[in-house]
Structures are given as C-alpha cells and as structure tokens.
Amino acid sequence: MIYFDNAATTFPKPEEVYEAVDNANRNFAFNAGRGTYYAAHQTLEMINETRQFLGDLVGVSGKTVSFESSATEALNLIIYGLGLGEGDTVYISPFEHNAVVRPLYNLKKSKNINIELLPFDKSTWEFDEEEANDLFTLKKPKAVFVSHISNVTGYILPFEKIFALSKKCGAINVLDCSQSLGVVNPSIANTDFIVFAGHKSLYATFGIAGFINLSGERLNIVKSGGTGSDSLNHDMPENGNGRYEAGSINSVAIAGLNQSLKWLAKNNVFQHEKELTDYAISKLQCISGIQLYLPINNIENILGIISLNVENYSPSDVGSILNDEYGVCVRTGYHCSPFVHEFIGSLDKAGTVRISFGAFSESSEVDQLIAALKSF
C-alpha cells in the first residue's frame, strides 16, 4: 500500500507512539490527578509534560493548553464559547474546513450572525489587504478564522497579514493548525487561539486534540461536567484549562502524543515534506491531461498536499483506479471544505483528487504514483 492520505490522518505513526499507547493502556490508563495513588500522579505528570511540549512549539506556558477529543470539538468550544450574537460579523478564509464553517452557519441560523469571506486573489491566492481593510471598515470583525495550511490545496495562508489587520479592529483571531502544528509552528503575534489535531501533523493517534489559549480569552461554557476537583461546586472552574476539560481526559492518547512530540523534535518533517511536494509538482506538471490546482507565481507556499484532476475522469474514478490497480491511497471529493472548490474552480468536477505526504512518504512512491497517472 502506498499511503498518500496524510492530510486526513498521518500514517504510519512513529514506532515510539505505538509503544507508548500500548504501554499506557497497560500501565497509565488512569484518571489523572483524581486518585491519591502513585499511578494517577504519574499520569498527571505525563499529561502536564505534554501540555508544556505543545506550549514549547509556540513559546508559551503549557497551562494555556486545553485537551479535547478532536479539533472539531475544540473549534466548537471556541466558536460557541465566544458569545457571538445578533449582528456580529465573523470572517473566514475560502480555505476553511467544515469544522469551522458548520458551527458558524449554525450560529447564523440561531443567533443571526454575519459570515463574510476574506478576499483572496483567485490566480495568485494572495490575500487582498486593501479590500479586506475596506470590508473591516464597513463590517467590523468580531472574530476571524483562518486555516494555517489548507487541507485541500496545501497552501500556507498568510495569516500574519490577516490577523495584524483584524486585530486593529479588536477581533478575536483563531488559527486552525490541524494540518500544520508540529511540522510548521506559527508565530503567535495577534493570534488568540491555536487549534491542533493530534492525529494529523502531530503524528499521534485519534482521540486527542485541543487548543492553545494565547490571550487568556475567557470562553463561555459549552461543555460541562466533572473535572476531578472542587466537586461540590455546581459550576465549572472560572479560569484555566479545567474550565474546558469536562470529563475524563484521554490519557492513553496523550501518552502517544507525548512521544510523537519528542520524535518531532528530532526529525525535520517540514524539509522532507517540502522536498517531496516540490518533486511531485515538478513531475505532475509534465503529464498531459493533469490539471493541478496551484497558485500562479506562489507555488513555494504549497506544502504536503496537492490537488489535481485527470481529464475525462471523475475524482472518484481516479481514486478507485489508483487503489484497485496500483495500491495507491488518495482522497477524492470535496474534502469537507465547501468554499475552496468554487475558489479554485473544481466545484463542477465533483472536487479533486488529493495527494498528501507525510514523514514516512518516499520519493520512490511518488514515482509509482506518476507512472500510474501516466497510464490514464
């Protein structure tokens, strides 16, 4: 099997992660900090160490890290916790995932908020600061949501420019780093929340994700329940990550994340992915009948993910042929990202064929993909 669906979830994981999860299931599967016994304390120490490893990626305290089950849950907690109401305007990029889009559109129905798309040039994919400034003047942003790396195109968005502009208007800026954190660690200037997904660029397992609260913004309670402390209090904690971590934390998945973060610190995954991306693009550009979705004069900002279509074939047909005849695993369709397909021009083609690389992808595998696509 040649696995090119790393944007969905990275596979395989480092061997250390598998070993850590197995060990945790056998020896650390406890409710951290809720018992007076040694194993519970050990589990809590491991969790807090992992919080700090995540904080170190962006240069902040681990106390700012809240663990959730998925990036989708983390984004829901932020979106519903911001207290958005009637007439508030939020801005999103055309590259956003449904984990952002659907909760916001649900709020649009229930709270009558306004949702606006940030302006990007459809040829170069560059952010139009002048037009955005005009939009922000007409409709002041309450919150701005931007993906660090598009899960459809691999485009690294210029969030720094966007957030610098929106912060002047007092906006809460949320950066979705589901496809990036651990491989590309962002600057945090003008950023209020960073969302991460353990099973993607952090090379951990399913079941662990969360957000980093950089500005200390106090979110309204969306999920409530036991936290293991102050149990006679009917309310959730007023501050700290305990405010957002109701229920038992997934200590087993966190043990895997702990090891994947140590592994990432010793491996330059960014360089590997960038070299593979550039190599694949150069080869794909030479195949007739292949349409690549790339920005004009801006290809250097593509990392790890390439979207394409094959002339006279639907994306689903390409995916099936690659799997059945060549053992190549890719993703096809709209990839849970509703606006980007109108933006790149793949809406009427049933989406794209998405190829995505990871730390364990090899150039020889790219060569096999190229040979397969040449046969179409």
C-alpha positions as a Markdown table, in Angstrom:
| # | Residue | x | y | z |
|---|---|---|---|---|
| 1 | Met | 0.0 | 0.0 | 0.0 |
| 2 | Ile | 1.2 | 3.5 | -0.9 |
| 3 | Tyr | -0.4 | 5.9 | 1.5 |
| 4 | Phe | -1.0 | 9.4 | 0.2 |
| 5 | Asp | -3.9 | 10.5 | 2.5 |
| 6 | Asn | -1.8 | 12.0 | 5.3 |
| 7 | Ala | -3.9 | 15.2 | 5.3 |
| 8 | Ala | -6.8 | 13.1 | 6.7 |
| 9 | Thr | -4.5 | 11.4 | 9.2 |
| 10 | Thr | -0.8 | 10.7 | 9.2 |
| 11 | Phe | 0.1 | 7.1 | 8.8 |
| 12 | Pro | 2.1 | 5.3 | 9.9 |
| 13 | Lys | 3.0 | 6.8 | 13.3 |
| 14 | Pro | 6.5 | 6.7 | 14.7 |
| 15 | Glu | 7.2 | 3.4 | 16.4 |
| 16 | Glu | 7.6 | 5.2 | 19.7 |
| 17 | Val | 3.9 | 6.3 | 19.5 |
| 18 | Tyr | 2.6 | 2.7 | 19.1 |
| 19 | Glu | 4.8 | 1.6 | 22.0 |
| 20 | Ala | 3.7 | 4.5 | 24.2 |
| 21 | Val | 0.0 | 3.9 | 23.6 |
| 22 | Asp | 0.3 | 0.1 | 24.3 |
| 23 | Asn | 2.3 | 0.9 | 27.5 |
| 24 | Ala | -0.3 | 3.5 | 28.6 |
| 25 | Asn | -3.2 | 1.1 | 28.0 |
| 26 | Arg | -1.4 | -1.4 | 30.3 |
| 27 | Asn | 0.1 | 1.0 | 32.9 |
| 28 | Phe | -1.2 | 4.6 | 32.7 |
| 29 | Ala | -4.9 | 4.3 | 31.8 |
| 30 | Phe | -6.0 | 6.2 | 34.9 |
| 31 | Asn | -8.0 | 9.3 | 35.7 |
| 32 | Ala | -5.1 | 11.7 | 36.0 |
| 33 | Gly | -4.9 | 13.6 | 39.3 |
| 34 | Arg | -8.2 | 12.2 | 40.6 |
| 35 | Gly | -6.7 | 9.5 | 42.7 |
| 36 | Thr | -4.3 | 9.7 | 45.7 |
| 37 | Tyr | -2.3 | 6.7 | 44.4 |
| 38 | Tyr | 1.1 | 6.9 | 42.6 |
| 39 | Ala | -0.1 | 5.8 | 39.2 |
| 40 | Ala | -2.6 | 8.6 | 39.0 |
| 41 | His | 0.0 | 11.1 | 39.9 |
| 42 | Gln | 2.4 | 9.7 | 37.3 |
| 43 | Thr | -0.3 | 10.0 | 34.7 |
| 44 | Leu | -0.9 | 13.7 | 35.6 |
| 45 | Glu | 2.8 | 14.4 | 35.4 |
| 46 | Met | 2.9 | 12.9 | 31.9 |
| 47 | Ile | -0.2 | 15.0 | 30.8 |
| 48 | Asn | 1.3 | 18.2 | 32.1 |
| 49 | Glu | 4.6 | 17.5 | 30.5 |
| 50 | Thr | 2.8 | 17.0 | 27.2 |
| 51 | Arg | 1.0 | 20.3 | 27.7 |
| 52 | Gln | 4.3 | 22.0 | 28.0 |
| 53 | Phe | 5.8 | 20.3 | 24.9 |
| 54 | Leu | 2.9 | 21.7 | 23.0 |
| 55 | Gly | 3.4 | 25.1 | 24.5 |
| 56 | Asp | 7.0 | 25.0 | 23.6 |
| 57 | Leu | 6.1 | 24.7 | 19.9 |
| 58 | Val | 4.9 | 28.3 | 20.0 |
| 59 | Gly | 6.8 | 29.6 | 23.0 |
| 60 | Val | 4.1 | 29.7 | 25.7 |
| 61 | Ser | 3.2 | 28.0 | 29.0 |
| 62 | Gly | 1.7 | 24.6 | 28.9 |
| 63 | Lys | -1.0 | 25.9 | 31.2 |
| 64 | Thr | -2.6 | 27.6 | 28.1 |
| 65 | Val | -3.2 | 24.2 | 26.5 |
| 66 | Ser | -6.6 | 22.5 | 26.8 |
| 67 | Phe | -7.1 | 19.0 | 25.6 |
| 68 | Glu | -10.2 | 17.8 | 23.7 |
| 69 | Ser | -11.1 | 14.8 | 21.7 |
| 70 | Ser | -10.8 | 16.4 | 18.3 |
| 71 | Ala | -10.0 | 19.6 | 16.5 |
| 72 | Thr | -13.7 | 19.8 | 15.7 |
| 73 | Glu | -14.7 | 19.7 | 19.3 |
| 74 | Ala | -12.0 | 22.3 | 20.1 |
| 75 | Leu | -13.4 | 24.6 | 17.4 |
| 76 | Asn | -16.9 | 24.1 | 18.6 |
| 77 | Leu | -15.9 | 25.1 | 22.1 |
| 78 | Ile | -14.3 | 28.2 | 20.8 |
| 79 | Ile | -17.0 | 29.2 | 18.3 |
| 80 | Tyr | -19.9 | 28.7 | 20.7 |
| 81 | Gly | -17.9 | 30.0 | 23.7 |
| 82 | Leu | -17.1 | 33.4 | 22.1 |
| 83 | Gly | -20.6 | 34.6 | 22.8 |
| 84 | Leu | -21.3 | 35.7 | 19.2 |
| 85 | Gly | -24.7 | 37.3 | 18.9 |
| 86 | Glu | -27.1 | 39.2 | 16.6 |
| 87 | Gly | -25.3 | 41.4 | 14.1 |
| 88 | Asp | -21.8 | 40.2 | 14.9 |
| 89 | Thr | -19.6 | 39.7 | 11.9 |
| 90 | Val | -17.1 | 36.9 | 11.6 |
| 91 | Tyr | -14.7 | 36.5 | 8.7 |
| 92 | Ile | -13.3 | 33.2 | 7.3 |
| 93 | Ser | -10.9 | 32.4 | 4.5 |
| 94 | Pro | -12.2 | 30.5 | 1.5 |
| 95 | Phe | -9.9 | 27.6 | 2.6 |
| 96 | Glu | -11.8 | 26.7 | 5.8 |
| 97 | His | -12.8 | 23.3 | 6.9 |
| 98 | Asn | -16.4 | 22.4 | 7.9 |
| 99 | Ala | -15.2 | 22.2 | 11.5 |
| 100 | Val | -15.2 | 26.0 | 11.3 |
| 101 | Val | -17.9 | 26.5 | 8.6 |
| 102 | Arg | -20.7 | 24.4 | 10.0 |
| 103 | Pro | -20.7 | 25.7 | 13.6 |
| 104 | Leu | -20.6 | 29.2 | 12.3 |
| 105 | Tyr | -23.5 | 28.6 | 10.0 |
| 106 | Asn | -25.4 | 27.0 | 12.8 |
| 107 | Leu | -24.9 | 30.2 | 14.8 |
| 108 | Lys | -26.0 | 32.2 | 11.7 |
| 109 | Lys | -29.4 | 30.4 | 11.9 |
| 110 | Ser | -29.8 | 30.6 | 15.7 |
| 111 | Lys | -28.1 | 34.0 | 16.5 |
| 112 | Asn | -28.2 | 35.8 | 13.2 |
| 113 | Ile | -24.5 | 36.5 | 12.9 |
| 114 | Asn | -22.9 | 37.6 | 9.7 |
| 115 | Ile | -20.3 | 35.5 | 7.9 |
| 116 | Glu | -18.0 | 37.0 | 5.3 |
| 117 | Leu | -15.3 | 35.6 | 3.2 |
| 118 | Leu | -11.8 | 37.1 | 3.4 |
| 119 | Pro | -10.7 | 38.4 | 0.0 |
| 120 | Phe | -8.0 | 36.4 | -1.9 |
| 121 | Asp | -6.9 | 36.7 | -5.5 |
| 122 | Lys | -8.1 | 33.6 | -7.4 |
| 123 | Ser | -4.9 | 33.5 | -9.6 |
| 124 | Thr | -2.1 | 34.1 | -7.1 |
| 125 | Trp | -4.1 | 33.1 | -3.9 |
| 126 | Glu | -2.6 | 36.2 | -2.3 |
| 127 | Phe | -4.6 | 38.0 | 0.5 |
| 128 | Asp | -6.0 | 41.3 | -0.7 |
| 129 | Glu | -5.2 | 43.6 | 2.3 |
| 130 | Glu | -6.7 | 46.7 | 0.7 |
| 131 | Glu | -10.1 | 45.1 | 0.0 |
| 132 | Ala | -10.0 | 43.5 | 3.5 |
| 133 | Asn | -9.4 | 46.8 | 5.1 |
| 134 | Asp | -12.4 | 48.2 | 3.3 |
| 135 | Leu | -14.5 | 45.2 | 4.4 |
| 136 | Phe | -13.4 | 45.6 | 8.0 |
| 137 | Thr | -14.3 | 49.3 | 7.9 |
| 138 | Leu | -17.8 | 48.5 | 6.6 |
| 139 | Lys | -18.4 | 45.5 | 8.8 |
| 140 | Lys | -16.1 | 45.3 | 11.9 |
| 141 | Pro | -14.8 | 41.8 | 12.6 |
| 142 | Lys | -15.8 | 40.2 | 15.9 |
| 143 | Ala | -13.8 | 37.1 | 15.1 |
| 144 | Val | -11.6 | 35.8 | 12.3 |
| 145 | Phe | -10.9 | 32.2 | 11.5 |
| 146 | Val | -8.0 | 31.1 | 9.3 |
| 147 | Ser | -6.5 | 27.7 | 8.4 |
| 148 | His | -2.7 | 27.8 | 8.7 |
| 149 | Ile | -2.5 | 25.2 | 5.9 |
| 150 | Ser | -5.4 | 24.3 | 3.6 |
| 151 | Asn | -6.4 | 20.7 | 3.8 |
| 152 | Val | -7.4 | 20.7 | 0.1 |
| 153 | Thr | -4.5 | 22.6 | -1.6 |
| 154 | Gly | -1.6 | 22.6 | 0.9 |
| 155 | Tyr | -1.5 | 26.4 | 0.7 |
| 156 | Ile | 0.2 | 28.1 | 3.6 |
| 157 | Leu | -2.1 | 31.0 | 4.3 |
| 158 | Pro | -0.6 | 34.5 | 5.2 |
| 159 | Phe | -2.4 | 34.6 | 8.5 |
| 160 | Glu | 0.1 | 37.1 | 9.9 |
| 161 | Lys | -1.1 | 39.8 | 7.5 |
| 162 | Ile | -4.8 | 38.9 | 8.1 |
| 163 | Phe | -4.5 | 38.9 | 11.9 |
| 164 | Ala | -2.5 | 42.1 | 12.1 |
| 165 | Leu | -5.2 | 43.8 | 10.1 |
| 166 | Ser | -8.2 | 42.3 | 12.1 |
| 167 | Lys | -6.6 | 42.8 | 15.5 |
| 168 | Lys | -6.5 | 46.6 | 14.8 |
| 169 | Cys | -10.3 | 46.2 | 14.8 |
| 170 | Gly | -10.3 | 44.3 | 18.1 |
| 171 | Ala | -11.1 | 40.9 | 16.5 |
| 172 | Ile | -10.6 | 37.5 | 18.2 |
| 173 | Asn | -8.2 | 35.7 | 15.9 |
| 174 | Val | -8.4 | 31.9 | 15.7 |
| 175 | Leu | -5.8 | 29.9 | 13.8 |
| 176 | Asp | -6.7 | 26.3 | 12.8 |
| 177 | Cys | -3.3 | 24.5 | 12.8 |
| 178 | Ser | -4.8 | 21.0 | 12.3 |
| 179 | Gln | -2.7 | 20.5 | 9.2 |
| 180 | Ser | 0.5 | 22.2 | 10.5 |
| 181 | Leu | 1.4 | 22.3 | 14.2 |
| 182 | Gly | 4.4 | 20.2 | 14.8 |
| 183 | Val | 5.6 | 20.5 | 11.2 |
| 184 | Val | 5.2 | 24.2 | 10.7 |
| 185 | Asn | 4.9 | 26.1 | 14.0 |
| 186 | Pro | 3.3 | 29.5 | 13.6 |
| 187 | Ser | 4.2 | 32.9 | 15.0 |
| 188 | Ile | 1.7 | 33.9 | 17.6 |
| 189 | Ala | 1.6 | 37.7 | 17.2 |
| 190 | Asn | -2.1 | 38.8 | 17.1 |
| 191 | Thr | -3.3 | 35.3 | 17.5 |
| 192 | Asp | -5.7 | 34.4 | 20.3 |
| 193 | Phe | -6.4 | 30.7 | 19.8 |
| 194 | Ile | -4.4 | 27.9 | 18.1 |
| 195 | Val | -6.3 | 24.7 | 17.4 |
| 196 | Phe | -4.4 | 21.4 | 16.9 |
| 197 | Ala | -5.2 | 17.8 | 15.9 |
| 198 | Gly | -3.1 | 15.1 | 17.4 |
| 199 | His | -3.7 | 12.5 | 14.6 |
| 200 | Lys | -2.5 | 14.8 | 11.8 |
| 201 | Ser | 0.7 | 16.8 | 11.7 |
| 202 | Leu | 1.5 | 16.0 | 15.4 |
| 203 | Tyr | 1.8 | 12.2 | 14.5 |
| 204 | Ala | -0.2 | 11.0 | 17.4 |
| 205 | Thr | -3.3 | 8.8 | 17.4 |
| 206 | Phe | -7.0 | 9.6 | 17.1 |
| 207 | Gly | -8.8 | 10.9 | 20.2 |
| 208 | Ile | -6.5 | 13.8 | 21.3 |
| 209 | Ala | -6.6 | 17.4 | 20.1 |
| 210 | Gly | -7.3 | 20.7 | 21.6 |
| 211 | Phe | -6.5 | 24.4 | 21.6 |
| 212 | Ile | -3.9 | 26.9 | 23.0 |
| 213 | Asn | -5.4 | 30.0 | 24.5 |
| 214 | Leu | -2.8 | 32.5 | 23.8 |
| 215 | Ser | -4.5 | 35.7 | 25.0 |
| 216 | Gly | -6.3 | 34.3 | 28.0 |
| 217 | Glu | -9.7 | 35.0 | 26.4 |
| 218 | Arg | -12.4 | 33.5 | 28.8 |
| 219 | Leu | -14.8 | 31.5 | 26.8 |
| 220 | Asn | -18.4 | 30.8 | 27.8 |
| 221 | Ile | -19.1 | 27.3 | 29.0 |
| 222 | Val | -20.2 | 25.0 | 26.2 |
| 223 | Lys | -19.5 | 21.6 | 27.8 |
| 224 | Ser | -19.7 | 20.9 | 31.5 |
| 225 | Gly | -19.2 | 18.1 | 33.9 |
| 226 | Gly | -16.7 | 16.6 | 36.3 |
| 227 | Thr | -13.1 | 17.9 | 36.4 |
| 228 | Gly | -11.8 | 15.8 | 39.4 |
| 229 | Ser | -11.6 | 18.8 | 41.7 |
| 230 | Asp | -13.9 | 21.2 | 43.5 |
| 231 | Ser | -16.6 | 18.6 | 43.2 |
| 232 | Leu | -19.2 | 20.3 | 45.4 |
| 233 | Asn | -19.2 | 23.4 | 43.1 |
| 234 | His | -22.1 | 23.3 | 40.7 |
| 235 | Asp | -20.3 | 25.5 | 38.2 |
| 236 | Met | -17.3 | 24.8 | 36.0 |
| 237 | Pro | -14.0 | 26.5 | 37.0 |
| 238 | Glu | -13.8 | 30.2 | 36.3 |
| 239 | Asn | -10.3 | 30.0 | 34.7 |
| 240 | Gly | -7.6 | 27.6 | 33.5 |
| 241 | Asn | -7.8 | 24.7 | 31.2 |
| 242 | Gly | -10.0 | 22.8 | 33.6 |
| 243 | Arg | -12.8 | 25.2 | 32.5 |
| 244 | Tyr | -12.8 | 23.4 | 29.1 |
| 245 | Glu | -11.9 | 19.8 | 30.0 |
| 246 | Ala | -15.1 | 18.3 | 31.4 |
| 247 | Gly | -14.9 | 14.5 | 31.6 |
| 248 | Ser | -12.1 | 12.1 | 31.7 |
| 249 | Ile | -9.0 | 13.1 | 29.7 |
| 250 | Asn | -7.8 | 10.6 | 27.2 |
| 251 | Ser | -4.5 | 9.8 | 29.0 |
| 252 | Val | -3.7 | 6.9 | 26.6 |
| 253 | Ala | -3.8 | 9.1 | 23.5 |
| 254 | Ile | -1.9 | 11.8 | 25.3 |
| 255 | Ala | 0.9 | 9.3 | 26.1 |
| 256 | Gly | 1.2 | 8.7 | 22.4 |
| 257 | Leu | 1.2 | 12.5 | 21.7 |
| 258 | Asn | 3.9 | 12.9 | 24.4 |
| 259 | Gln | 6.2 | 10.6 | 22.4 |
| 260 | Ser | 5.3 | 12.0 | 19.0 |
| 261 | Leu | 6.3 | 15.4 | 20.2 |
| 262 | Lys | 9.6 | 14.1 | 21.3 |
| 263 | Trp | 10.0 | 12.4 | 17.9 |
| 264 | Leu | 9.1 | 15.6 | 16.0 |
| 265 | Ala | 11.8 | 17.5 | 18.0 |
| 266 | Lys | 14.4 | 15.2 | 16.5 |
| 267 | Asn | 13.1 | 15.0 | 12.9 |
| 268 | Asn | 12.8 | 17.7 | 10.2 |
| 269 | Val | 9.5 | 16.7 | 8.8 |
| 270 | Phe | 9.0 | 20.1 | 7.2 |
| 271 | Gln | 12.0 | 19.7 | 5.0 |
| 272 | His | 11.1 | 16.2 | 4.0 |
| 273 | Glu | 7.5 | 17.2 | 3.1 |
| 274 | Lys | 8.6 | 20.2 | 1.2 |
| 275 | Glu | 11.1 | 18.3 | -0.9 |
| 276 | Leu | 8.5 | 15.6 | -1.8 |
| 277 | Thr | 5.9 | 18.3 | -2.6 |
| 278 | Asp | 8.2 | 20.2 | -4.9 |
| 279 | Tyr | 9.4 | 16.9 | -6.5 |
| 280 | Ala | 5.8 | 15.7 | -7.1 |
| 281 | Ile | 4.7 | 19.0 | -8.6 |
| 282 | Ser | 7.6 | 19.1 | -11.0 |
| 283 | Lys | 6.7 | 15.5 | -12.2 |
| 284 | Leu | 3.0 | 16.1 | -12.3 |
| 285 | Gln | 3.4 | 19.3 | -14.4 |
| 286 | Cys | 4.9 | 17.1 | -17.2 |
| 287 | Ile | 1.9 | 14.8 | -17.6 |
| 288 | Ser | -0.6 | 15.8 | -20.2 |
| 289 | Gly | -4.3 | 15.7 | -19.1 |
| 290 | Ile | -3.5 | 16.5 | -15.5 |
| 291 | Gln | -4.9 | 19.7 | -14.0 |
| 292 | Leu | -3.1 | 20.9 | -11.0 |
| 293 | Tyr | -4.7 | 23.4 | -8.6 |
| 294 | Leu | -1.8 | 25.8 | -7.8 |
| 295 | Pro | -1.4 | 29.5 | -7.3 |
| 296 | Ile | 0.3 | 31.4 | -10.1 |
| 297 | Asn | 3.8 | 32.5 | -9.0 |
| 298 | Asn | 3.2 | 31.3 | -5.5 |
| 299 | Ile | 4.0 | 27.5 | -5.6 |
| 300 | Glu | 6.7 | 27.9 | -2.9 |
| 301 | Asn | 3.8 | 28.2 | -0.4 |
| 302 | Ile | 2.4 | 24.7 | -1.1 |
| 303 | Leu | 3.3 | 22.1 | 1.5 |
| 304 | Gly | 2.5 | 18.4 | 1.8 |
| 305 | Ile | -0.8 | 18.5 | -0.1 |
| 306 | Ile | -1.5 | 18.6 | -3.9 |
| 307 | Ser | -5.0 | 18.7 | -5.5 |
| 308 | Leu | -5.5 | 17.6 | -9.1 |
| 309 | Asn | -7.9 | 16.3 | -11.7 |
| 310 | Val | -7.4 | 14.0 | -14.6 |
| 311 | Glu | -9.0 | 14.8 | -17.9 |
| 312 | Asn | -12.1 | 12.7 | -18.8 |
| 313 | Tyr | -12.1 | 11.0 | -15.4 |
| 314 | Ser | -14.1 | 11.9 | -12.2 |
| 315 | Pro | -12.1 | 12.3 | -9.0 |
| 316 | Ser | -13.8 | 9.2 | -7.6 |
| 317 | Asp | -12.9 | 7.1 | -10.6 |
| 318 | Val | -9.3 | 8.2 | -10.4 |
| 319 | Gly | -9.2 | 7.3 | -6.7 |
| 320 | Ser | -10.7 | 3.9 | -7.4 |
| 321 | Ile | -8.3 | 3.1 | -10.2 |
| 322 | Leu | -5.3 | 4.2 | -8.2 |
| 323 | Asn | -6.4 | 2.0 | -5.3 |
| 324 | Asp | -7.6 | -1.1 | -7.2 |
| 325 | Glu | -4.8 | -1.3 | -9.9 |
| 326 | Tyr | -1.8 | 0.4 | -8.2 |
| 327 | Gly | -2.4 | 0.2 | -4.5 |
| 328 | Val | -2.2 | 4.0 | -4.1 |
| 329 | Cys | -4.4 | 5.5 | -1.4 |
| 330 | Val | -5.6 | 9.1 | -2.1 |
| 331 | Arg | -8.6 | 11.1 | -1.1 |
| 332 | Thr | -11.3 | 12.3 | -3.6 |
| 333 | Gly | -14.2 | 14.7 | -3.4 |
| 334 | Tyr | -14.8 | 17.9 | -1.6 |
| 335 | His | -12.7 | 17.1 | 1.5 |
| 336 | Cys | -15.1 | 18.8 | 4.0 |
| 337 | Ser | -14.1 | 22.2 | 2.7 |
| 338 | Pro | -17.1 | 23.9 | 0.9 |
| 339 | Phe | -15.8 | 27.2 | -0.3 |
| 340 | Val | -12.3 | 26.3 | -1.7 |
| 341 | His | -13.7 | 24.4 | -4.7 |
| 342 | Glu | -15.5 | 27.5 | -6.0 |
| 343 | Phe | -12.3 | 29.4 | -5.4 |
| 344 | Ile | -10.0 | 27.1 | -7.3 |
| 345 | Gly | -12.6 | 26.1 | -9.9 |
| 346 | Ser | -13.2 | 22.4 | -9.1 |
| 347 | Leu | -16.8 | 22.8 | -7.9 |
| 348 | Asp | -18.3 | 21.4 | -11.1 |
| 349 | Lys | -15.8 | 18.5 | -11.2 |
| 350 | Ala | -17.0 | 16.8 | -8.1 |
| 351 | Gly | -14.0 | 18.1 | -6.2 |
| 352 | Thr | -10.4 | 17.0 | -6.6 |
| 353 | Val | -8.0 | 14.1 | -6.2 |
| 354 | Arg | -6.0 | 15.0 | -3.2 |
| 355 | Ile | -2.4 | 13.6 | -2.7 |
| 356 | Ser | -0.9 | 14.3 | 0.7 |
| 357 | Phe | 2.5 | 13.4 | 2.0 |
| 358 | Gly | 3.9 | 12.6 | 5.4 |
| 359 | Ala | 7.1 | 11.9 | 7.2 |
| 360 | Phe | 7.2 | 8.3 | 6.0 |
| 361 | Ser | 6.3 | 9.0 | 2.4 |
| 362 | Glu | 9.2 | 8.3 | -0.1 |
| 363 | Ser | 10.2 | 9.7 | -3.5 |
| 364 | Ser | 10.0 | 6.2 | -4.9 |
| 365 | Glu | 6.4 | 6.1 | -4.0 |
| 366 | Val | 5.9 | 9.4 | -5.8 |
| 367 | Asp | 7.5 | 7.8 | -8.9 |
| 368 | Gln | 5.0 | 5.0 | -8.7 |
| 369 | Leu | 2.1 | 7.5 | -8.5 |
| 370 | Ile | 3.5 | 9.3 | -11.5 |
| 371 | Ala | 3.7 | 6.1 | -13.5 |
| 372 | Ala | 0.2 | 5.2 | -12.6 |
| 373 | Leu | -1.2 | 8.7 | -13.6 |
| 374 | Lys | 0.7 | 8.5 | -16.9 |
| 375 | Ser | -1.3 | 5.3 | -17.7 |
| 376 | Phe | -4.7 | 7.1 | -17.7 |
